[in-house]
Amino acid sequence: MVANVWKVVASAGDTVSEGDTLVILESMKMEIPVLAESDGTLRELAVNEGDVVQEGDLIAVIE
């Protein structure tokens, strides 16, 4: 699936909990939230608003 990064919600350095929304993707007029898979600190956000991503692309690194 190919999607556009519609909105970046979190920033590098933020403390996140499992289930927090990091970014919102848009594909075929549907909004798809990308959720944190674990608790931790968001070390890297590898996308910006307007970027095009597809399945398997790195979006964020949580430590």
Rosetta constraint file for C-alpha pairs under 8 A:
AtomPair CA 1 CA 54 HARMONIC 5.54 0.50
AtomPair CA 1 CA 55 HARMONIC 5.80 0.50
AtomPair CA 2 CA 27 HARMONIC 6.90 0.50
AtomPair CA 2 CA 52 HARMONIC 6.97 0.50
AtomPair CA 2 CA 53 HARMONIC 5.79 0.50
AtomPair CA 2 CA 54 HARMONIC 4.38 0.50
AtomPair CA 2 CA 55 HARMONIC 6.95 0.50
AtomPair CA 3 CA 25 HARMONIC 6.00 0.50
AtomPair CA 3 CA 26 HARMONIC 5.50 0.50
AtomPair CA 3 CA 27 HARMONIC 4.73 0.50
AtomPair CA 3 CA 52 HARMONIC 5.72 0.50
AtomPair CA 3 CA 53 HARMONIC 5.44 0.50
AtomPair CA 3 CA 54 HARMONIC 6.18 0.50
AtomPair CA 4 CA 25 HARMONIC 5.52 0.50
AtomPair CA 4 CA 26 HARMONIC 5.21 0.50
AtomPair CA 4 CA 27 HARMONIC 6.48 0.50
AtomPair CA 4 CA 49 HARMONIC 7.85 0.50
AtomPair CA 4 CA 50 HARMONIC 5.96 0.50
AtomPair CA 4 CA 51 HARMONIC 5.71 0.50
AtomPair CA 4 CA 52 HARMONIC 4.51 0.50
AtomPair CA 4 CA 53 HARMONIC 6.20 0.50
AtomPair CA 5 CA 23 HARMONIC 7.14 0.50
AtomPair CA 5 CA 24 HARMONIC 6.23 0.50
AtomPair CA 5 CA 25 HARMONIC 4.57 0.50
AtomPair CA 5 CA 26 HARMONIC 6.35 0.50
AtomPair CA 5 CA 47 HARMONIC 7.41 0.50
AtomPair CA 5 CA 48 HARMONIC 6.76 0.50
AtomPair CA 5 CA 49 HARMONIC 5.03 0.50
AtomPair CA 5 CA 50 HARMONIC 5.19 0.50
AtomPair CA 5 CA 51 HARMONIC 5.33 0.50
AtomPair CA 5 CA 52 HARMONIC 6.26 0.50
AtomPair CA 5 CA 53 HARMONIC 7.23 0.50
AtomPair CA 6 CA 23 HARMONIC 7.68 0.50
AtomPair CA 6 CA 24 HARMONIC 5.65 0.50
AtomPair CA 6 CA 25 HARMONIC 5.16 0.50
AtomPair CA 6 CA 26 HARMONIC 5.69 0.50
AtomPair CA 6 CA 49 HARMONIC 5.60 0.50
AtomPair CA 6 CA 50 HARMONIC 6.14 0.50
AtomPair CA 7 CA 23 HARMONIC 5.74 0.50
AtomPair CA 7 CA 24 HARMONIC 5.14 0.50
AtomPair CA 7 CA 25 HARMONIC 6.98 0.50
AtomPair CA 7 CA 49 HARMONIC 5.56 0.50
AtomPair CA 8 CA 22 HARMONIC 6.57 0.50
AtomPair CA 8 CA 23 HARMONIC 4.45 0.50
AtomPair CA 8 CA 24 HARMONIC 6.45 0.50
AtomPair CA 8 CA 48 HARMONIC 6.78 0.50
AtomPair CA 8 CA 49 HARMONIC 6.08 0.50
AtomPair CA 9 CA 21 HARMONIC 6.78 0.50
AtomPair CA 9 CA 22 HARMONIC 5.26 0.50
AtomPair CA 9 CA 23 HARMONIC 5.17 0.50
AtomPair CA 9 CA 24 HARMONIC 7.43 0.50
AtomPair CA 10 CA 14 HARMONIC 6.73 0.50
AtomPair CA 10 CA 21 HARMONIC 7.46 0.50
AtomPair CA 10 CA 22 HARMONIC 4.99 0.50
AtomPair CA 10 CA 23 HARMONIC 6.85 0.50
AtomPair CA 11 CA 42 HARMONIC 7.10 0.50
AtomPair CA 11 CA 45 HARMONIC 6.89 0.50
AtomPair CA 12 CA 41 HARMONIC 7.90 0.50
AtomPair CA 12 CA 42 HARMONIC 5.13 0.50
AtomPair CA 12 CA 43 HARMONIC 5.31 0.50
AtomPair CA 12 CA 44 HARMONIC 5.34 0.50
AtomPair CA 12 CA 45 HARMONIC 5.99 0.50
AtomPair CA 13 CA 41 HARMONIC 6.01 0.50
AtomPair CA 13 CA 42 HARMONIC 5.26 0.50
AtomPair CA 13 CA 43 HARMONIC 5.75 0.50
AtomPair CA 13 CA 44 HARMONIC 7.86 0.50
AtomPair CA 14 CA 41 HARMONIC 5.71 0.50
AtomPair CA 14 CA 42 HARMONIC 5.41 0.50
AtomPair CA 14 CA 43 HARMONIC 7.98 0.50
AtomPair CA 15 CA 39 HARMONIC 7.71 0.50
AtomPair CA 15 CA 40 HARMONIC 5.77 0.50
AtomPair CA 15 CA 41 HARMONIC 4.42 0.50
AtomPair CA 15 CA 42 HARMONIC 6.24 0.50
AtomPair CA 16 CA 20 HARMONIC 6.30 0.50
AtomPair CA 16 CA 36 HARMONIC 7.06 0.50
AtomPair CA 16 CA 38 HARMONIC 7.90 0.50
AtomPair CA 16 CA 39 HARMONIC 5.60 0.50
AtomPair CA 16 CA 40 HARMONIC 5.52 0.50
AtomPair CA 16 CA 41 HARMONIC 5.94 0.50
AtomPair CA 16 CA 42 HARMONIC 6.75 0.50
AtomPair CA 17 CA 36 HARMONIC 6.69 0.50
AtomPair CA 17 CA 38 HARMONIC 6.19 0.50
AtomPair CA 17 CA 39 HARMONIC 4.13 0.50
AtomPair CA 17 CA 40 HARMONIC 6.50 0.50
AtomPair CA 18 CA 35 HARMONIC 7.35 0.50
AtomPair CA 18 CA 36 HARMONIC 5.04 0.50
AtomPair CA 18 CA 37 HARMONIC 5.14 0.50
AtomPair CA 18 CA 38 HARMONIC 4.27 0.50
AtomPair CA 18 CA 39 HARMONIC 4.94 0.50
AtomPair CA 19 CA 35 HARMONIC 5.13 0.50
AtomPair CA 19 CA 36 HARMONIC 5.14 0.50
AtomPair CA 19 CA 37 HARMONIC 6.34 0.50
AtomPair CA 19 CA 38 HARMONIC 7.47 0.50
AtomPair CA 20 CA 35 HARMONIC 5.33 0.50
AtomPair CA 20 CA 36 HARMONIC 5.35 0.50
AtomPair CA 21 CA 33 HARMONIC 6.09 0.50
AtomPair CA 21 CA 34 HARMONIC 5.74 0.50
AtomPair CA 21 CA 35 HARMONIC 4.50 0.50
AtomPair CA 21 CA 36 HARMONIC 6.40 0.50
AtomPair CA 22 CA 33 HARMONIC 7.42 0.50
AtomPair CA 22 CA 34 HARMONIC 5.71 0.50
AtomPair CA 22 CA 35 HARMONIC 5.71 0.50
AtomPair CA 22 CA 36 HARMONIC 6.50 0.50
AtomPair CA 23 CA 33 HARMONIC 6.06 0.50
AtomPair CA 23 CA 34 HARMONIC 5.38 0.50
AtomPair CA 23 CA 35 HARMONIC 7.55 0.50
AtomPair CA 24 CA 31 HARMONIC 6.40 0.50
AtomPair CA 24 CA 32 HARMONIC 5.55 0.50
AtomPair CA 24 CA 33 HARMONIC 4.38 0.50
AtomPair CA 24 CA 34 HARMONIC 5.96 0.50
AtomPair CA 25 CA 31 HARMONIC 5.68 0.50
AtomPair CA 25 CA 32 HARMONIC 4.91 0.50
AtomPair CA 25 CA 33 HARMONIC 6.12 0.50
AtomPair CA 25 CA 34 HARMONIC 7.25 0.50
AtomPair CA 26 CA 30 HARMONIC 5.48 0.50
AtomPair CA 26 CA 31 HARMONIC 4.68 0.50
AtomPair CA 26 CA 32 HARMONIC 6.06 0.50
AtomPair CA 27 CA 31 HARMONIC 6.73 0.50
AtomPair CA 27 CA 32 HARMONIC 7.61 0.50
AtomPair CA 36 CA 62 HARMONIC 7.91 0.50
AtomPair CA 38 CA 62 HARMONIC 7.59 0.50
AtomPair CA 39 CA 62 HARMONIC 7.81 0.50
AtomPair CA 40 CA 62 HARMONIC 5.85 0.50
AtomPair CA 40 CA 63 HARMONIC 5.32 0.50
AtomPair CA 41 CA 62 HARMONIC 5.46 0.50
AtomPair CA 41 CA 63 HARMONIC 5.43 0.50
AtomPair CA 42 CA 60 HARMONIC 7.15 0.50
AtomPair CA 42 CA 61 HARMONIC 6.00 0.50
AtomPair CA 42 CA 62 HARMONIC 4.52 0.50
AtomPair CA 42 CA 63 HARMONIC 6.62 0.50
AtomPair CA 43 CA 60 HARMONIC 7.63 0.50
AtomPair CA 43 CA 61 HARMONIC 5.53 0.50
AtomPair CA 43 CA 62 HARMONIC 5.59 0.50
AtomPair CA 43 CA 63 HARMONIC 6.54 0.50
AtomPair CA 44 CA 60 HARMONIC 5.51 0.50
AtomPair CA 44 CA 61 HARMONIC 5.04 0.50
AtomPair CA 44 CA 62 HARMONIC 7.23 0.50
AtomPair CA 45 CA 59 HARMONIC 6.05 0.50
AtomPair CA 45 CA 60 HARMONIC 4.48 0.50
AtomPair CA 45 CA 61 HARMONIC 6.59 0.50
AtomPair CA 46 CA 58 HARMONIC 6.41 0.50
AtomPair CA 46 CA 59 HARMONIC 4.97 0.50
AtomPair CA 46 CA 60 HARMONIC 5.58 0.50
AtomPair CA 46 CA 61 HARMONIC 7.99 0.50
AtomPair CA 47 CA 51 HARMONIC 6.37 0.50
AtomPair CA 47 CA 59 HARMONIC 5.80 0.50
AtomPair CA 47 CA 60 HARMONIC 7.73 0.50
AtomPair CA 53 CA 57 HARMONIC 6.21 0.50
